[in-house]
Amino acid sequence: MRSKPKSIATLILMIALAAGLGLVSHFGVNEDGLFSYGNINLGLDLKGGINILYEADVPNPTSEEMAAARTLIQGRLDRRGYTDAEVAQAGANRIRVDIPGVADTEEAINTIGRTAQLMFVDQEGSILLTGMDVQTARLGTQAHEFTGISEPVVQLEFTSEGARLFDEATAANIGRPLYIVMDDTVLSAPVVNARISGGNAVITGNFTAPEAEELAADIRAGSLPFGLDVLSVHNVGARLGAESLERSVAAGFIGFGLTVIIMAVIYRVSGLAANLALCIFLGIKFFIISALGITLTLPGLAGIVLSVGVAVDGNIIIFERMKDELVNGRSLRASLEHGFSRAIPAIVDSSVTTIIAGVILFWLGTGPVMSFASTLVIGIVVSMFTAVVITKIIMKALIGLGIKDLRLYGLSSKPAAAEE
């Protein structure tokens, strides 16, 4: 039997955990607000900004070409400090770009709207060939010259004209670097070891596989055989985004408050345990969202609110099973154990099906849909933990304090056979 001092210590620990998570969610863990809700990236619909839809000016670009175009745009945005921007393919030949916090539409379009200019330049700054002379670039592997260990490289294949120009360029620059430049940024500067003929070349440089793939994608982007036309532009004002955020947060607080009141009124002591577990749930969820750098949109906020309902629903299933056991004459402790054991399969089954749906939405969706799916899945996983583990710990502590009146656990009357 749990002693009162131990039960009191457990409750104090749970309250301290809820308070600590609340403080971290509000203030963060350092002066930059790390892990706080203020450090969460806000999407276009909450922060304001620009949505641009691009379309390739050719009818049937390949998936590799579209991936290269996405890499090109994302790289340009990253280099110009738009780290919150999202770039995603929309259909077979369209790309959607969301740039939060930007008000100047023309500047954004001019920044990312033109086709990349890839150039191979020598030390004197002379352009030896361009991206249009590159047929393709891909990740490959090659045995190291000295160790013999396979290492990632970038394999280049040139057009017939490009092969001739590259042959001349390497012949004239043996022992010197050949700069690969795009948008005034040097992507790589491999040293020419020998004259290279035949239209194929390999760039080495102690790359990791992701680094080699990124360089290959940048080179492919610079040799795109198509341009990107602006199909539509939508500007979301910062004020509108702020109003949306304020209203959504207010609606969330109202829903949370009503949930807390209803649980306390209907389930009483059990409801208080559920409310404390719910506070811990929210603290853990905001911590994870902030730590993972998830971009929060209006649908993402909806996912948070929905997961709160799911978290409470798990507690309700447990408490109803517990009440059934109490009506059948079991003791409080036995009812608690049997209630949880009977409720867990139902909670897990419903949660797993929701998680599967969320993963599919995240996999197939873009932008706001991904935000909704990610916040929902995180909420479901955390709610299972708080409902099954945290709520049980709190309930055991409350029973250990000697609270035995079954009416305080939601029963209208005490069954005669129900003794502690």
C-alpha positions in Angstrom: 0.0 0.0 0.0 1.3 3.4 -0.9 2.2 5.5 2.1 0.8 9.1 2.5 4.2 10.7 2.5 5.1 8.9 -0.7 1.8 9.9 -2.3 2.3 13.5 -1.3 5.8 13.5 -2.7 4.5 12.0 -6.0 1.8 14.6 -6.3 4.3 17.4 -5.6 6.6 15.9 -8.3 3.8 15.8 -10.9 2.7 19.4 -10.1 6.4 20.5 -10.3 6.7 18.7 -13.6 3.6 20.5 -15.0 4.8 23.8 -13.7 8.4 23.3 -15.0 7.1 22.3 -18.5 4.8 25.4 -18.4 7.8 27.7 -17.6 9.9 26.1 -20.3 7.1 26.5 -22.8 6.7 30.2 -21.9 10.3 31.4 -21.3 12.5 28.7 -22.9 15.8 27.5 -21.4 18.0 30.4 -22.4 17.9 34.1 -23.4 16.9 33.1 -26.9 13.8 31.3 -25.7 15.0 27.9 -26.8 12.2 25.2 -26.6 9.6 27.8 -25.9 6.4 28.3 -27.8 7.7 31.7 -28.8 10.5 29.9 -30.6 8.2 27.9 -32.8 8.3 28.7 -36.5 5.1 30.2 -37.7 3.7 29.5 -41.2 2.5 31.9 -43.8 -1.1 32.0 -42.6 0.0 33.0 -39.0 3.0 35.2 -39.7 2.0 36.8 -43.0 4.1 36.6 -46.1 4.0 35.5 -49.7 2.8 32.4 -51.5 4.1 32.0 -55.1 3.1 29.3 -57.5 5.6 28.6 -60.3 5.0 26.5 -63.4 7.7 25.1 -65.7 7.6 26.6 -69.2 7.8 23.2 -70.8 4.9 20.7 -70.7 6.5 17.5 -69.3 9.6 18.1 -67.2 11.1 15.0 -65.6 10.9 14.3 -61.9 14.7 14.8 -61.7 14.4 18.2 -63.3 11.6 19.3 -61.0 13.7 18.1 -58.0 16.6 20.1 -59.2 14.3 23.2 -59.6 13.2 22.8 -56.0 16.8 22.5 -54.9 17.6 25.6 -56.8 14.8 27.7 -55.2 15.4 26.4 -51.7 19.2 27.1 -52.0 18.5 30.7 -53.2 16.1 31.2 -50.3 18.5 29.8 -47.7 21.4 31.9 -49.0 19.3 35.0 -48.7 18.3 34.2 -45.1 14.7 33.0 -45.8 15.3 29.9 -43.6 11.5 29.6 -42.7 10.5 29.4 -46.4 9.0 26.2 -47.7 9.4 24.8 -51.2 7.3 21.9 -52.4 6.2 20.4 -55.7 2.6 20.9 -56.6 1.6 18.6 -59.5 3.7 17.4 -62.3 5.1 20.8 -63.4 4.4 23.3 -60.6 6.3 24.4 -57.5 4.8 26.2 -54.5 6.9 28.6 -52.5 5.8 30.0 -49.1 7.9 32.7 -47.6 6.7 33.9 -44.2 7.5 37.4 -43.0 8.1 38.9 -46.5 6.0 41.9 -47.6 7.7 42.9 -50.9 6.3 40.6 -53.6 8.5 41.9 -56.4 11.6 41.5 -54.4 10.7 37.9 -53.6 10.0 37.1 -57.2 13.2 38.7 -58.4 15.1 36.8 -55.8 14.0 33.3 -56.8 12.2 33.6 -60.1 14.9 33.5 -62.7 16.7 30.4 -64.0 20.0 29.6 -62.3 23.2 30.7 -64.1 25.8 27.9 -63.6 29.3 28.7 -64.8 32.7 27.0 -64.9 35.2 29.8 -64.3 39.1 29.8 -64.2 41.3 31.8 -61.8 41.2 34.8 -64.0 37.4 34.9 -63.9 36.9 33.8 -67.5 33.8 31.7 -68.2 34.9 28.5 -69.8 31.4 26.8 -70.1 28.0 27.1 -68.6 25.2 25.0 -67.1 23.7 24.5 -70.5 26.8 22.5 -71.5 26.1 20.0 -68.7 23.9 17.0 -69.7 23.5 15.7 -66.1 25.1 15.5 -62.7 24.6 12.7 -60.2 25.8 11.1 -57.0 28.3 8.3 -57.6 31.1 6.4 -55.8 34.7 5.9 -56.6 37.6 4.1 -54.9 40.0 6.5 -53.2 43.4 6.9 -55.0 45.4 5.8 -52.0 43.2 3.9 -49.6 41.1 2.1 -52.1 38.0 2.8 -50.0 34.8 3.7 -51.9 33.9 7.4 -51.4 31.0 9.6 -52.7 31.8 11.7 -55.8 29.8 13.8 -58.2 29.7 12.4 -61.7 29.3 14.9 -64.6 28.2 14.2 -68.1 28.5 16.9 -70.7 26.8 17.6 -74.0 28.8 17.2 -77.2 29.7 20.9 -77.2 30.2 20.8 -73.5 32.6 17.9 -73.8 34.7 19.9 -76.3 34.8 23.0 -74.1 35.6 21.0 -70.9 38.4 19.2 -72.7 39.9 22.6 -73.6 39.3 24.0 -70.1 41.0 21.2 -68.3 43.9 21.1 -70.7 44.6 24.8 -70.0 44.2 24.6 -66.2 46.1 21.5 -65.1 47.1 21.9 -61.5 44.8 24.9 -61.0 41.3 25.0 -59.6 38.2 25.2 -61.8 35.5 27.2 -60.0 31.9 26.0 -60.3 29.8 29.1 -59.6 26.0 29.6 -59.4 24.3 32.9 -58.5 27.6 34.4 -57.6 28.2 31.6 -55.1 31.1 29.2 -55.5 29.7 25.7 -55.2 32.9 23.8 -55.6 36.5 24.5 -56.7 38.1 21.1 -57.7 41.7 21.1 -58.8 42.3 19.8 -62.4 44.7 16.9 -62.1 44.7 16.0 -65.8 43.2 16.8 -69.2 39.7 15.3 -69.3 38.2 14.2 -72.6 35.2 12.1 -73.6 32.4 14.1 -72.1 32.5 12.6 -68.6 34.2 13.9 -65.4 34.3 13.2 -61.7 34.4 15.8 -58.9 36.1 14.5 -55.7 36.5 16.4 -52.4 36.0 14.2 -49.4 32.3 14.6 -49.7 29.7 12.9 -47.5 26.9 11.3 -49.6 24.4 14.1 -48.8 27.0 16.7 -49.6 27.7 15.1 -53.0 24.0 14.7 -53.8 23.4 18.4 -52.9 26.2 19.6 -55.2 24.9 17.3 -58.0 21.4 18.8 -57.5 22.8 22.3 -57.6 24.6 21.6 -60.8 21.5 20.0 -62.3 19.5 23.1 -61.3 22.0 25.3 -63.1 21.5 23.3 -66.3 17.8 23.2 -66.3 16.4 23.2 -69.8 13.4 25.3 -68.8 12.4 28.4 -66.9 9.9 29.0 -64.2 6.9 31.2 -64.9 5.0 32.8 -62.0 1.4 31.4 -62.2 0.0 33.1 -59.1 1.0 35.3 -56.2 -0.9 35.6 -52.9 0.2 38.1 -50.3 -0.9 37.4 -46.7 -0.6 40.5 -44.6 1.2 40.3 -41.2 -1.7 41.9 -39.5 -4.1 39.3 -40.9 -1.7 36.5 -39.8 -1.4 38.0 -36.3 -5.2 38.2 -36.0 -5.6 34.6 -37.1 -3.0 33.5 -34.5 -4.7 35.5 -31.7 -8.1 34.1 -32.5 -6.8 30.5 -32.8 -5.0 30.8 -29.5 -8.1 32.3 -27.8 -10.2 29.5 -29.2 -7.7 27.0 -27.9 -7.7 28.5 -24.4 -11.5 28.5 -24.3 -11.6 24.9 -25.4 -9.0 23.9 -22.9 -10.8 25.7 -20.1 -14.1 24.1 -20.9 -12.5 20.7 -21.0 -10.9 21.2 -17.6 -14.2 22.3 -16.1 -16.2 19.5 -17.5 -13.7 16.9 -16.5 -13.6 18.2 -12.9 -17.4 18.4 -12.6 -18.2 15.0 -14.1 -15.2 12.9 -12.8 -14.2 15.0 -9.8 -11.0 13.5 -8.3 -10.3 11.5 -11.4 -11.0 14.6 -13.5 -8.4 16.6 -11.5 -5.9 13.9 -12.2 -6.8 14.1 -15.9 -6.4 17.9 -15.9 -3.0 17.7 -14.3 -2.0 15.1 -16.9 -3.4 17.3 -19.6 -1.2 20.2 -18.5 1.9 17.9 -18.6 0.7 16.7 -22.1 0.6 20.3 -23.4 4.0 21.1 -22.0 5.6 18.0 -23.5 3.9 18.7 -26.9 5.0 22.3 -27.2 8.5 21.3 -26.2 8.7 18.7 -29.0 7.2 21.0 -31.6 9.7 23.7 -30.7 12.7 21.3 -30.5 11.9 19.7 -33.9 11.6 23.1 -35.6 8.1 22.3 -37.0 6.5 25.1 -38.9 3.1 25.8 -37.2 0.2 26.8 -39.4 -3.5 27.3 -38.8 -4.2 23.6 -39.6 -1.3 22.8 -37.3 -3.0 24.6 -34.5 -6.1 22.6 -35.3 -4.1 19.5 -34.9 -3.0 20.6 -31.5 -6.5 21.3 -30.3 -7.7 18.0 -31.8 -5.0 16.1 -30.0 -6.1 17.7 -26.7 -9.5 16.1 -27.3 -7.9 12.8 -28.0 -5.8 13.0 -24.8 -9.0 13.6 -22.7 -10.8 10.9 -24.6 -8.2 8.4 -23.4 -8.7 9.4 -19.8 -12.5 9.2 -20.2 -12.2 5.6 -21.5 -10.0 4.7 -18.5 -12.3 6.3 -15.9 -15.5 4.7 -17.4 -13.8 1.3 -17.2 -12.7 2.1 -13.6 -16.3 3.0 -12.7 -17.6 -0.3 -14.2 -15.1 -2.1 -11.9 -16.3 -0.1 -8.9 -19.9 -0.9 -9.6 -19.0 -4.6 -9.7 -17.7 -4.3 -6.1 -13.9 -4.1 -6.6 -11.8 -2.0 -4.4 -10.4 1.4 -5.6 -7.0 0.0 -6.2 -8.2 -3.1 -8.0 -10.6 -1.0 -10.0 -7.8 1.3 -11.0 -5.6 -1.5 -12.2 -8.4 -3.4 -14.0 -9.7 -0.1 -15.5 -6.3 0.7 -17.0 -5.7 -2.8 -18.3 -9.2 -2.9 -20.0 -8.8 0.6 -21.4 -5.3 0.4 -22.8 -6.1 -1.9 -25.8 -8.9 0.5 -27.0 -6.7 3.5 -26.5 -3.8 2.0 -28.4 -6.0 0.7 -31.3 -7.7 4.0 -31.9 -4.4 5.9 -31.5 -2.5 3.7 -33.9 -5.2 4.1 -36.6 -5.0 7.9 -36.2 -1.2 7.8 -36.3 -1.3 5.9 -39.6 -3.7 8.4 -41.1 -1.5 11.2 -39.9 1.7 9.7 -41.4 -0.1 9.2 -44.7 -1.2 12.9 -44.7 2.4 14.0 -43.9 3.8 11.8 -46.6 1.4 12.8 -49.4 0.6 16.4 -48.2 2.4 19.7 -48.5 2.7 22.8 -46.4 -0.4 23.3 -44.1 -1.4 19.6 -44.4 2.0 18.5 -43.2 1.8 20.9 -40.3 -1.6 19.5 -39.3 -0.4 15.9 -39.7 2.8 16.5 -37.7 1.1 18.2 -34.7 -1.6 15.6 -34.7 0.8 12.6 -34.7 3.0 14.1 -32.0 -0.1 14.8 -29.9 -1.4 11.3 -30.3 1.9 9.7 -29.3 2.3 12.1 -26.3 -1.4 11.6 -25.2 -0.9 7.8 -25.1 2.0 8.3 -22.7 0.3 10.8 -20.5 -3.0 8.9 -20.4 -1.5 5.5 -19.7 1.5 6.5 -17.5 1.1 10.0 -16.0 -2.6 9.7 -15.2 -2.1 6.3 -13.5 0.8 7.7 -11.4 -1.4 10.6 -10.3 -4.4 8.4 -9.6 -2.4 6.0 -7.4 -1.1 9.0 -5.4 -4.6 10.4 -4.9 -5.8 7.0 -3.6 -2.7 6.8 -1.4 -3.8 10.0 0.3 -6.9 8.2 1.6 -9.5 9.6 -0.7 -11.9 6.7 -0.7 -15.4 8.2 -1.2 -16.5 6.7 -4.5 -18.7 9.6 -5.2 -15.5 11.6 -5.6 -14.6 9.3 -8.5 -17.7 10.0 -10.5 -20.1 7.4 -9.0 -23.6 8.7 -8.0 -23.6 6.4 -5.0 -21.3 3.9 -3.2 -21.9 0.2 -3.9 -22.3 -1.7 -0.7 -19.6 -4.3 -1.7 -17.0 -1.7 -2.7 -14.5 -1.6 0.2 -10.9 -0.4 0.0 
